[in-house]
Amino acid sequence: MLLALTVPLVAVPLVVAARRRPNLRESVTLIAATLLFGLVVSLAPQVMDGARPTVILAEPFPGLPLALVLEPLGLLFALIASFLWLITSVYSIGYMRGHREQHQTRFYAYFAIALAAVMGVAFAGNMLTLFVFYEVLTLSTYPLVTHAGTDQARRAGRVYLGLLLGTSIVFLLLAIAWTWSLAGTTDFTPGGILSGTAPAATLGLLLTLYVFGVGKAALMPFHRWLPAAMVAPTPVSALLHAVAVVKAGVFTILKVSVYLFGSGLMITLVASHWLQYVAAATILLASLVAMRQDNLKARLAYSTISQLGYVVLGALLANAAGIVGSAMHIATHAFGKITLFFCAGAILVATHKTEVSQMRGLGRRMPITMMAFLIASLSIIGLPPTGGTWSKWYLAIGTLEAGQLALLAVLMISSLLNIAYLLPIPLRAFFSAPSGDNVTGGTHEAPLFSLAAIIITTLGCLVLFFYPEPLYRLASQIGR
C-alpha cells in the first residue's frame, strides 16, 4: 500500500525532469501507471482471503491516526482507478499531441499527484485519513481543470474549488468531528460505530451532513462543479471526472453508510429514507438537463451526475443488494463513461466537432469511435450485452427488498431517459445523411494511441457482462 502511494509521487519529479524529451516523459508515466496497477493487483489475493492489511502513517492526535487499511470496497476502487490511469495515459499520448495541448509536462505531473491521492482515498482506514487525501485530490486536480488558462477555465476552477472545498469544510469536517465526539473513533468498522451513540434524530442530521458534505458525489444542489470542470482537457474529464474524482465522492458515501453507520442503523433512520428521494431527484433531474445539452461533454457531464445518484441511492438503501449494486455500478459506470469521454475527445481531435448537432453521418468517417460510443451508451443505459446490466439489476433488486416501488420506477424512467439522450448520438452518426465536412469517402479516426485506449475500455464494457463474477465476489464481501 505504501508503494502504491509512492510510485505516482516518484513519477512526478521524473516527468518534470524529462519535460524536454516527450517520449521519455510519457514512458515514465506509462511505467508508473503499470507499476501502480501491478501493486494493487498483488494485494487482491490477501483481501479476497479475508486479510485486511494495515499501515499506520502517523498519529497527529492521540487515538486518531492517519492509517491505511485495505478492504474489499477500497480494493475495488483502487483496481479501477489504477487500471484506467494506465489506459488514460495511453489515450493522453494521442490526445495531447494530436490536439497540440500546451503545458503537457504540467498535465502529466498533476495527473500523477491526483492518482496518489486517489490511492490514499481508496486505502483510508478512517474518516480523518480519507478527508486528508480527499482534499489533496481536490487541490491537485484544480490545475488540471484550469489547464487551458482561459477566462472560462479560471471561472470553472473557482466554481470547482468553491463547491468542493466549501462542502467538505463546512459539512464534512463538522461531521467527522461530530463522529469522533460521539464514538471516540472514526475508524471504518464492519457493522458501523455509531449505533446507540445518540438519538435517531441526531444521527439522521449527522448522516445528512455526510451526504451533502461529500460534494464530489455531485448530489443536487451541489453539482455545478462537475459541468464546470468539463473545460478541462478530455483525458481529465475522462479519468478524473468520470472515474477518480466523482467516484471518490460516491465511494466515500458508501464507506460512511457501511462502515460508520452500518446497514442496520441506516435502515432505521428517517433521514436515510428522505435522502433516498434526494438521490432519486438527482437521477431524474440531471437526466432531463442532459437531454437539453447540445455540447457533447456537457451532456456527458449531466449524465454522470445522474449515474452518481444510482450509487448514492444504493448506499442509502443499505441492504445487501443495494450495496452490491452500488459497488458494481462504480466499476461498470467507470468503463462506460470513460469510453464516452474518450470518444468525445477523439471526435474533437479528428474533426474539431464538439456539438451533438454536428455529428450527422459522422459514423462514416469514424466508425470505430462511434461503435464504441454505442456500446458504452448501452452500458450506461443498462442493456445487454454490457456490464451496466448487472449493476442496475442489483440496484433494482435493492429497491424491491426495501419495499420502495417508487424508487424502482425512478430507475426504470431514468433508463428510458438514458436512451433518449445517448442513443440518438450514434444513431444520427450512422443513419443520418452526412452534413458539412462529414461527407467523405474514407475514414479518419483519432490518433492510434487514443483509438487503442477506446477499444480497450469498450471491451471492458463487454467483458463485465460476460464475466461479472470477480466483480460480484468483491462487492459481496463489502462490510465483512
C-alpha positions as CSV (number, residue, x, y, z in Angstrom):
1,M,0.0,0.0,0.0
2,L,2.9,2.4,0.8
3,L,4.4,1.6,-2.6
4,A,1.1,2.3,-4.3
5,L,1.0,5.7,-2.7
6,T,4.7,6.3,-3.5
7,V,5.0,5.2,-7.1
8,P,2.9,8.1,-8.6
9,L,4.7,10.6,-6.4
10,V,8.1,9.4,-7.5
11,A,7.0,9.7,-11.1
12,V,6.3,13.5,-10.7
13,P,9.9,14.7,-10.5
14,L,10.9,12.3,-13.2
15,V,8.2,13.6,-15.5
16,V,9.3,17.2,-14.8
17,A,13.0,16.3,-15.4
18,A,12.0,14.8,-18.8
19,R,10.0,17.8,-19.9
20,R,12.2,18.5,-23.0
21,R,12.0,14.8,-24.0
22,P,8.3,14.0,-24.6
23,N,8.9,10.3,-25.4
24,L,10.8,9.8,-22.1
25,R,8.3,11.8,-20.2
26,E,5.4,9.7,-21.4
27,S,7.4,6.5,-20.9
28,V,7.8,7.4,-17.3
29,T,4.0,7.9,-17.0
30,L,3.3,4.6,-18.6
31,I,5.8,2.7,-16.4
32,A,4.5,4.3,-13.2
33,A,0.9,3.5,-14.2
34,T,1.8,-0.1,-15.0
35,L,3.7,-0.5,-11.7
36,L,0.8,1.0,-9.7
37,F,-1.7,-1.3,-11.3
38,G,0.6,-4.3,-10.6
39,L,1.0,-3.3,-7.0
40,V,-2.8,-3.1,-6.5
41,V,-3.4,-6.4,-8.2
42,S,-0.8,-8.0,-5.9
43,L,-2.9,-7.0,-2.9
44,A,-6.1,-8.6,-4.2
45,P,-5.5,-12.3,-3.1
46,Q,-4.9,-11.2,0.5
47,V,-8.1,-9.2,0.6
48,M,-10.2,-11.9,-1.1
49,D,-8.9,-14.4,1.5
50,G,-10.2,-12.1,4.3
51,A,-7.0,-10.3,5.3
52,R,-7.1,-6.6,6.0
53,P,-3.6,-5.2,5.5
54,T,-3.0,-2.2,7.8
55,V,-0.3,0.6,7.9
56,I,-0.1,3.5,10.4
57,L,1.3,6.5,8.7
58,A,1.3,8.9,11.7
59,E,-0.8,9.7,14.8
60,P,-1.3,13.5,14.8
61,F,-3.8,13.2,17.7
62,P,-3.9,10.6,20.4
63,G,-6.1,7.7,19.3
64,L,-6.7,9.3,15.9
65,P,-4.1,8.0,13.4
66,L,-3.6,8.5,9.8
67,A,-4.0,4.9,8.8
68,L,-4.3,2.7,5.7
69,V,-6.5,-0.4,5.8
70,L,-7.3,-2.3,2.7
71,E,-10.8,-3.9,2.5
72,P,-12.9,-5.1,-0.5
73,L,-14.5,-1.7,-1.4
74,G,-11.2,0.1,-1.3
75,L,-9.6,-2.6,-3.4
76,L,-12.3,-2.3,-5.9
77,F,-11.9,1.4,-6.2
78,A,-8.1,1.1,-6.4
79,L,-8.2,-1.5,-9.1
80,I,-10.5,0.5,-11.3
81,A,-8.6,3.8,-10.8
82,S,-5.1,2.3,-11.3
83,F,-6.1,0.3,-14.4
84,L,-7.9,3.2,-16.0
85,W,-4.9,5.5,-15.2
86,L,-2.8,3.2,-17.4
87,I,-5.4,3.3,-20.2
88,T,-5.9,7.0,-19.9
89,S,-2.1,7.5,-20.1
90,V,-2.1,5.7,-23.4
91,Y,-5.1,7.8,-24.6
92,S,-3.4,11.0,-23.5
93,I,-0.4,10.5,-25.7
94,G,-2.6,10.5,-28.8
95,Y,-4.9,13.3,-27.5
96,M,-2.4,15.7,-26.1
97,R,-0.1,15.5,-29.1
98,G,-3.0,15.4,-31.6
99,H,-4.7,18.4,-30.1
100,R,-1.3,20.2,-29.6
101,E,-2.1,21.0,-26.0
102,Q,0.2,23.3,-24.1
103,H,1.9,22.6,-20.8
104,Q,1.9,18.8,-21.3
105,T,4.5,18.2,-18.6
106,R,2.4,20.0,-16.0
107,F,-0.6,17.9,-17.1
108,Y,1.2,14.6,-16.6
109,A,2.8,15.7,-13.3
110,Y,-0.5,16.8,-11.6
111,F,-2.2,13.7,-13.0
112,A,0.3,11.5,-11.1
113,I,-0.3,13.5,-7.9
114,A,-4.0,13.1,-8.3
115,L,-3.7,9.3,-8.7
116,A,-1.6,9.1,-5.5
117,A,-4.4,11.0,-3.7
118,V,-6.9,8.5,-5.2
119,M,-4.9,5.6,-3.8
120,G,-5.0,7.4,-0.4
121,V,-8.8,7.7,-0.5
122,A,-9.1,4.0,-1.5
123,F,-6.9,2.8,1.3
124,A,-8.0,5.1,4.0
125,G,-8.6,3.3,7.3
126,N,-10.7,6.1,8.9
127,M,-12.5,9.3,8.1
128,L,-9.6,11.5,9.1
129,T,-7.3,9.8,6.6
130,L,-9.9,9.8,3.9
131,F,-10.5,13.5,4.5
132,V,-6.9,14.4,4.1
133,F,-6.5,12.6,0.8
134,Y,-9.9,13.8,-0.4
135,E,-8.7,17.4,0.0
136,V,-5.4,16.6,-1.7
137,L,-7.3,15.2,-4.6
138,T,-9.4,18.4,-4.9
139,L,-6.3,20.7,-4.8
140,S,-4.2,18.5,-7.2
141,T,-7.0,18.4,-9.8
142,Y,-7.5,22.2,-9.8
143,P,-4.5,22.9,-12.1
144,L,-5.9,20.2,-14.5
145,V,-9.4,21.8,-14.6
146,T,-7.8,25.2,-15.3
147,H,-5.2,23.7,-17.7
148,A,-6.3,25.9,-20.7
149,G,-5.6,29.1,-18.8
150,T,-8.5,30.9,-20.4
151,D,-11.0,33.2,-18.5
152,Q,-13.6,30.4,-18.8
153,A,-11.2,27.8,-17.4
154,R,-10.4,30.1,-14.4
155,R,-14.1,30.7,-13.7
156,A,-14.7,27.0,-13.9
157,G,-11.8,26.5,-11.4
158,R,-13.3,28.9,-9.0
159,V,-16.6,27.0,-9.1
160,Y,-14.7,23.7,-8.7
161,L,-12.8,24.8,-5.7
162,G,-15.6,26.8,-4.1
163,L,-18.1,24.0,-4.1
164,L,-15.8,21.1,-3.3
165,L,-13.8,22.9,-0.6
166,G,-16.9,24.6,0.7
167,T,-19.0,21.5,1.2
168,S,-16.1,19.5,2.7
169,I,-15.0,22.2,5.2
170,V,-18.5,23.3,6.2
171,F,-20.3,20.0,6.3
172,L,-17.9,17.1,6.0
173,L,-15.3,18.2,8.5
174,L,-18.0,19.0,11.0
175,A,-19.5,15.5,10.5
176,I,-16.1,13.9,11.1
177,A,-15.5,15.9,14.3
178,W,-19.1,15.1,15.5
179,T,-18.5,11.4,14.8
180,W,-15.3,11.5,16.9
181,S,-17.1,13.1,19.8
182,L,-19.9,10.5,19.7
183,A,-18.0,7.3,19.1
184,G,-14.5,8.2,20.2
185,T,-13.1,7.0,16.8
186,T,-13.5,7.5,13.1
187,D,-12.2,4.0,12.1
188,F,-14.1,2.2,9.4
189,T,-15.5,-0.8,11.2
190,P,-17.7,-3.6,9.8
191,G,-21.2,-3.1,11.2
192,G,-20.6,0.6,12.0
193,I,-19.5,2.6,15.0
194,L,-22.5,5.0,15.6
195,S,-25.3,2.7,16.6
196,G,-26.6,3.7,20.1
197,T,-24.3,6.7,20.4
198,A,-27.1,9.3,20.0
199,P,-30.8,9.7,19.4
200,A,-32.0,8.8,15.9
201,A,-32.7,12.4,15.1
202,T,-29.1,13.4,15.9
203,L,-27.7,10.5,13.8
204,G,-30.0,11.5,11.0
205,L,-28.7,15.0,11.0
206,L,-25.1,13.6,11.0
207,L,-25.9,11.4,8.0
208,T,-27.3,14.5,6.2
209,L,-24.0,16.3,6.8
210,Y,-22.1,13.5,5.4
211,V,-24.2,13.1,2.3
212,F,-24.1,16.8,1.4
213,G,-20.6,17.3,2.7
214,V,-19.2,14.9,0.1
215,G,-19.5,17.4,-2.8
216,K,-17.7,15.1,-5.2
217,A,-20.8,12.8,-5.2
218,A,-22.5,15.7,-7.1
219,L,-25.9,15.4,-5.5
220,M,-28.1,18.3,-6.3
221,P,-27.8,21.2,-5.4
222,F,-24.1,20.8,-5.0
223,H,-23.4,19.5,-8.6
224,R,-22.4,22.6,-10.6
225,W,-18.7,21.9,-10.2
226,L,-18.9,18.9,-12.5
227,P,-20.3,20.5,-15.7
228,A,-17.9,23.5,-15.0
229,A,-15.0,21.1,-14.9
230,M,-15.7,20.0,-18.5
231,V,-13.5,22.9,-19.7
232,A,-10.5,20.6,-18.8
233,P,-8.7,18.5,-21.5
234,T,-10.7,15.4,-22.3
235,P,-8.3,12.9,-20.5
236,V,-9.0,14.9,-17.3
237,S,-12.7,14.7,-17.9
238,A,-12.4,11.0,-18.7
239,L,-10.4,9.7,-15.8
240,L,-10.8,12.3,-13.0
241,H,-14.3,13.5,-13.6
242,A,-15.8,10.2,-14.9
243,V,-13.8,7.9,-12.6
244,A,-11.5,9.1,-9.9
245,V,-12.9,12.4,-8.5
246,V,-16.6,11.6,-8.8
247,K,-16.1,8.0,-7.7
248,A,-14.1,9.2,-4.7
249,G,-17.3,11.0,-3.7
250,V,-19.7,8.1,-4.0
251,F,-17.1,5.8,-2.6
252,T,-16.9,8.0,0.5
253,I,-20.7,7.9,0.9
254,L,-20.7,4.1,0.5
255,K,-17.9,3.8,3.1
256,V,-19.8,6.1,5.5
257,S,-23.0,4.0,5.1
258,V,-21.4,0.6,5.6
259,Y,-18.5,1.3,8.0
260,L,-19.6,4.3,10.1
261,F,-23.4,3.9,10.4
262,G,-23.8,0.2,9.5
263,S,-26.7,-1.3,7.5
264,G,-28.9,-2.0,10.5
265,L,-28.8,1.6,11.7
266,M,-29.1,3.1,8.2
267,I,-32.3,1.2,7.5
268,T,-34.0,2.7,10.7
269,L,-33.0,6.3,10.1
270,V,-35.7,8.6,8.8
271,A,-33.0,10.8,7.2
272,S,-31.8,7.8,5.2
273,H,-35.2,7.5,3.6
274,W,-35.8,11.1,2.6
275,L,-32.2,11.3,1.3
276,Q,-33.0,8.4,-0.9
277,Y,-35.5,10.7,-2.6
278,V,-32.9,13.4,-3.0
279,A,-30.7,10.9,-4.8
280,A,-33.8,9.9,-6.9
281,A,-34.5,13.5,-7.8
282,T,-30.8,14.0,-8.8
283,I,-31.1,10.9,-11.1
284,L,-34.2,12.2,-12.9
285,L,-33.4,16.0,-13.0
286,A,-29.8,15.5,-14.2
287,S,-31.1,13.2,-17.0
288,L,-33.7,15.8,-18.1
289,V,-31.0,18.5,-18.2
290,A,-28.7,16.2,-20.1
291,M,-31.3,15.9,-22.8
292,R,-31.2,19.6,-23.5
293,Q,-27.4,19.8,-23.9
294,D,-26.1,20.1,-27.4
295,N,-22.4,20.2,-26.3
296,L,-21.3,16.6,-26.1
297,K,-19.1,16.9,-23.0
298,A,-21.8,18.9,-21.2
299,R,-24.4,16.1,-22.0
300,L,-22.0,13.5,-20.6
301,A,-21.3,15.6,-17.5
302,Y,-25.0,15.7,-16.6
303,S,-25.3,12.0,-17.4
304,T,-22.5,11.4,-14.8
305,I,-24.4,13.4,-12.2
306,S,-27.4,11.2,-12.8
307,Q,-25.4,8.0,-12.7
308,L,-23.7,9.0,-9.4
309,G,-27.2,9.2,-8.0
310,Y,-27.6,5.5,-8.6
311,V,-24.6,4.7,-6.3
312,V,-25.8,7.1,-3.6
313,L,-29.2,5.6,-3.8
314,G,-27.9,2.0,-3.3
315,A,-25.7,3.1,-0.4
316,L,-28.7,4.7,1.3
317,L,-30.9,1.7,0.7
318,A,-28.2,-0.1,2.9
319,N,-29.4,-3.6,2.1
320,A,-27.2,-6.3,0.6
321,A,-28.5,-5.9,-3.0
322,G,-28.3,-2.1,-2.8
323,I,-24.7,-2.2,-1.6
324,V,-23.6,-4.8,-4.2
325,G,-25.4,-2.8,-6.9
326,S,-23.7,0.4,-5.8
327,A,-20.2,-1.1,-5.7
328,M,-20.7,-2.8,-9.1
329,H,-22.0,0.4,-10.6
330,I,-18.8,2.2,-9.6
331,A,-17.0,-0.2,-11.9
332,T,-19.5,-0.6,-14.8
333,H,-20.2,3.2,-15.0
334,A,-16.4,3.9,-14.9
335,F,-15.8,1.8,-18.0
336,G,-18.9,3.1,-19.8
337,K,-18.4,6.7,-19.1
338,I,-14.7,6.8,-19.6
339,T,-15.3,5.3,-23.1
340,L,-17.9,8.0,-23.9
341,F,-15.5,10.8,-22.9
342,F,-12.6,9.1,-24.8
343,C,-14.9,9.1,-27.9
344,A,-15.8,12.8,-27.3
345,G,-12.1,13.6,-27.2
346,A,-11.4,11.5,-30.3
347,I,-14.1,13.4,-32.2
348,L,-12.6,16.7,-31.2
349,V,-9.1,15.7,-32.2
350,A,-10.1,14.2,-35.5
351,T,-12.9,16.6,-36.6
352,H,-12.8,19.6,-34.2
353,K,-16.5,19.0,-33.5
354,T,-18.0,19.4,-30.0
355,E,-21.8,19.6,-30.6
356,V,-24.2,16.7,-30.9
357,S,-25.9,18.5,-33.7
358,Q,-22.7,18.4,-35.8
359,M,-22.5,14.6,-35.8
360,R,-24.9,13.7,-38.6
361,G,-23.2,11.0,-40.7
362,L,-20.0,11.0,-38.6
363,G,-20.1,7.2,-38.3
364,R,-18.9,7.0,-41.9
365,R,-15.7,8.9,-41.0
366,M,-15.2,7.4,-37.5
367,P,-16.9,4.0,-37.5
368,I,-14.8,2.5,-34.7
369,T,-15.2,5.5,-32.4
370,M,-19.0,5.7,-33.0
371,M,-19.4,1.9,-32.5
372,A,-17.6,2.3,-29.2
373,F,-19.9,5.1,-28.3
374,L,-22.9,2.9,-29.0
375,I,-21.6,0.0,-26.8
376,A,-20.7,2.3,-24.0
377,S,-24.1,4.0,-24.2
378,L,-25.8,0.6,-23.8
379,S,-23.7,0.0,-20.7
380,I,-24.8,3.4,-19.2
381,I,-28.4,2.5,-20.1
382,G,-28.0,-0.9,-18.5
383,L,-28.8,-3.1,-21.6
384,P,-27.2,-6.5,-22.5
385,P,-24.5,-7.4,-23.5
386,T,-22.8,-4.7,-21.4
387,G,-21.7,-4.6,-17.7
388,G,-24.1,-1.9,-16.7
389,T,-26.9,-4.5,-16.9
390,W,-25.8,-6.2,-13.7
391,S,-25.2,-3.2,-11.5
392,K,-28.7,-1.8,-12.4
393,W,-30.2,-5.2,-11.8
394,Y,-28.9,-5.4,-8.3
395,L,-29.9,-1.8,-7.6
396,A,-33.4,-2.6,-8.8
397,I,-33.5,-5.7,-6.5
398,G,-32.4,-3.4,-3.7
399,T,-35.4,-1.2,-4.1
400,L,-37.7,-4.2,-4.1
401,E,-36.1,-5.6,-1.0
402,A,-36.6,-2.2,0.7
403,G,-40.3,-2.1,-0.5
404,Q,-39.6,1.1,-2.4
405,L,-41.6,0.7,-5.7
406,A,-41.4,4.5,-6.3
407,L,-37.6,4.2,-6.4
408,L,-37.8,1.2,-8.7
409,A,-39.9,3.4,-11.0
410,V,-37.2,6.1,-10.9
411,L,-34.6,3.6,-12.0
412,M,-36.8,2.5,-14.9
413,I,-37.7,6.0,-16.0
414,S,-34.1,7.0,-15.7
415,S,-33.0,4.2,-18.1
416,L,-35.6,5.5,-20.6
417,L,-34.2,9.0,-20.3
418,N,-30.6,7.5,-20.8
419,I,-31.9,6.1,-24.1
420,A,-33.3,9.4,-25.1
421,Y,-30.1,11.4,-24.6
422,L,-27.5,8.9,-25.5
423,L,-28.7,6.6,-28.3
424,P,-29.6,9.4,-30.8
425,I,-25.9,10.3,-31.0
426,P,-24.6,7.1,-32.5
427,L,-27.9,6.6,-34.5
428,R,-27.5,10.0,-36.0
429,A,-23.9,9.3,-36.7
430,F,-24.6,6.0,-38.5
431,F,-28.0,6.5,-40.1
432,S,-28.4,10.2,-40.9
433,A,-27.3,11.7,-44.1
434,P,-23.8,13.3,-43.7
435,S,-23.7,17.1,-43.5
436,G,-20.9,19.6,-43.9
437,D,-17.4,18.1,-43.8
438,N,-18.8,14.8,-42.6
439,V,-19.3,13.9,-46.2
440,T,-16.2,11.9,-47.0
441,G,-15.2,8.8,-48.9
442,G,-12.9,7.5,-46.3
443,T,-12.3,7.0,-42.6
444,H,-10.5,9.5,-40.3
445,E,-10.2,8.1,-36.8
446,A,-8.3,9.7,-33.9
447,P,-4.5,9.0,-33.4
448,L,-3.6,5.4,-32.8
449,F,-2.9,5.6,-29.1
450,S,-6.3,7.2,-28.4
451,L,-8.1,4.7,-30.6
452,A,-6.3,1.8,-28.8
453,A,-7.5,3.1,-25.4
454,I,-11.1,3.4,-26.7
455,I,-11.0,-0.2,-27.9
456,I,-9.7,-1.5,-24.5
457,T,-12.3,0.3,-22.4
458,T,-15.1,-0.7,-24.8
459,L,-14.0,-4.3,-24.5
460,G,-14.2,-3.8,-20.7
461,C,-17.9,-2.9,-21.0
462,L,-18.5,-6.2,-22.7
463,V,-16.2,-8.3,-20.5
464,L,-18.1,-7.1,-17.4
465,F,-21.3,-8.5,-18.8
466,F,-20.0,-12.0,-19.7
467,Y,-17.6,-12.3,-16.7
468,P,-19.1,-10.3,-13.8
469,E,-18.3,-12.9,-11.1
470,P,-14.9,-11.4,-9.9
471,L,-16.6,-8.0,-9.5
472,Y,-19.6,-9.5,-7.8
473,R,-17.4,-11.6,-5.4
474,L,-15.5,-8.4,-4.4
475,A,-18.7,-6.4,-4.0
476,S,-20.4,-9.1,-1.9
477,Q,-17.6,-9.0,0.7
478,I,-18.0,-5.3,1.5
479,G,-18.8,-4.8,5.1
480,R,-17.4,-8.2,6.3
